[in-house]
């Protein structure tokens, strides 16, 4: 999966664990990879805005 998305396994692990927020382009690549929307993949509570 990392190879297809252009990121390392460590990056994917960090995103899954909530230690890293992906860039917007990477979030779009994730959504496209899974055939869903960014909103369905990532929770956003608006507190960091």
ROZAVEX-95565 format. One record per residue: z, y, x of N, C-alpha, C in turn; residue in one letter. Coordinates in steps of 0.001 Angstrom, whole numbers, always signed. Example, Ala and Ser with C-alpha at 12.3 -4.5 7.8 and 13.67 -1.06 7.14 Angstrom:
<nodes>
      n_up   n_north    n_east     ca_up   ca_north   ca_east      c_up   c_north    c_east   aa
     +7800     -5690    +13190     +7800      -4500    +12300     +7800     -3300    +13200    a
     +7080     -2250    +12850     +7140      -1060    +13670     +7870       +30    +12900    s
</nodes>
This chain:
<nodes>
      n_up   n_north    n_east     ca_up   ca_north   ca_east      c_up   c_north    c_east   aa
        +0     -1187      +827        +0         +0        +0        +0     +1256      +876    x
      +821     +1267     +1916      +860      +2430     +2794      -488     +2741     +3402    x
     -1194     +1707     +3822     -2523      +1896     +4413     -3475     +2517     +3401    x
     -3430     +2040     +2166     -4318      +2558     +1122     -3985     +4004      +765    x
     -2707     +4378      +882     -2299      +5736      +548     -2301     +6666     +1752    x
     -2460     +6101     +2944     -2487      +6914     +4149     -1122     +7340     +4645    x
       -85     +6549     +4343     +1271      +6851     +4807     +1904     +5596     +5398    x
     +3003     +5788     +6107     +3685      +4657     +6724     +4579     +3937     +5717    x
     +4950     +2736     +6082     +5895      +1957     +5274     +7226     +2699     +5168    x
     +7631     +3365     +6243     +8883      +4112     +6244     +8839     +5266     +5244    x
     +7690     +5913     +5131     +7543      +6994     +4161     +7687     +6465     +2743    x
     +7060     +5347     +2457     +7172      +4752     +1125     +8618     +4377      +838    x
     +9301     +3777     +1802    +10709      +3416     +1618    +11564     +4651     +1358    x
    +11322     +5738     +2089    +12093      +6964     +1913    +11857     +7572      +532    x
    +10630     +7533       +48    +10331      +8048     -1294    +11043     +7204     -2343    x
    +10966     +5885     -2201    +11625      +4988     -3159    +13131     +5201     -3180    x
    +13723     +5483     -2020    +15176      +5654     -1918    +15626     +7064     -2290    x
    +14676     +7962     -2549    +15023      +9326     -2915    +15396    +10205     -1734    x
    +15067     +9777      -516    +15384     +10555      +681    +14247    +11499     +1071    x
    +13125    +11393      +409    +11947     +12190      +763    +11172    +12497      -500    x
    +10804    +13766      -660     +9946     +14170     -1774     +8519    +14274     -1252    x
     +7598    +13553     -1862     +6219     +13582     -1373     +5560    +14929     -1654    x
     +4574    +15244      -847     +3768     +16433     -1110     +3004    +16224     -2417    x
     +2510    +17298     -2975     +1741     +17187     -4213      +495    +16322     -4040    x
      -277    +16499     -2951     -1434     +15609     -2776     -1033    +14140     -2674    x
       +69    +13847     -1991      +516     +12461     -1889      +982    +11945     -3247    x
     +1660    +12776     -4014     +2083     +12366     -5352      +872    +12025     -6222    x
      -198    +12815     -6112     -1424     +12507     -6851     -2026    +11181     -6395    x
     -1990    +10918     -5082     -2523      +9641     -4581     -1711     +8475     -5118    x
      -378     +8616     -5158      +469      +7570     -5731       +96     +7328     -7188    x
       -18     +8402     -7967      -341      +8270     -9387     -1691     +7586     -9576    x
     -2678     +7995     -8799     -4000      +7388     -8891     -3937     +5908     -8510    x
     -3173     +5589     -7456     -3029      +4209     -6996     -2464     +3319     -8103    x
     -1447     +3824     -8821      -802      +3042     -9873     -1441     +3227    -11246    x
     -2447     +4091    -11350     -3131      +4293    -12620     -2262     +4951    -13670    x
     -1471     +5935    -13256      -575      +6610    -14180      -486     +8088    -13813    x
      +412     +8814    -14443      +572     +10240    -14168     +1709    +10465    -13170    x
     +1694    +11637    -12563     +2786     +12006    -11658     +4106    +12020    -12420    x
     +4085    +12540    -13636     +5303     +12632    -14438     +5915    +11267    -14714    x
     +5078    +10251    -14846     +5584      +8901    -15100     +6213     +8290    -13846    x
     +5802     +8751    -12678     +6313      +8188    -11422     +7538     +8904    -10880    x
     +7588    +10227    -11043     +8628     +11023    -10400     +9430    +11800    -11432    x
    +10756    +11729    -11319    +11647     +12515    -12170    +11816    +13898    -11563    x
    +11817    +14896    -12411    +12043     +16259    -11945    +12987    +16929    -12917    x
    +14150    +17354    -12400    +15127     +17991    -13276    +15081    +19512    -13191    x
    +14289    +20066    -12280    +14115     +21500    -12184    +15203    +22233    -11432    x
    +16221    +21545    -10949    +17337     +22211    -10289    +17003    +22718     -8900    x
    +15979    +22173     -8245    +15619     +22597     -6899    +14563    +23694     -6897    x
    +14185    +24159     -8061    +13114     +25156     -8156    +13585    +26527     -7739    x
</nodes>
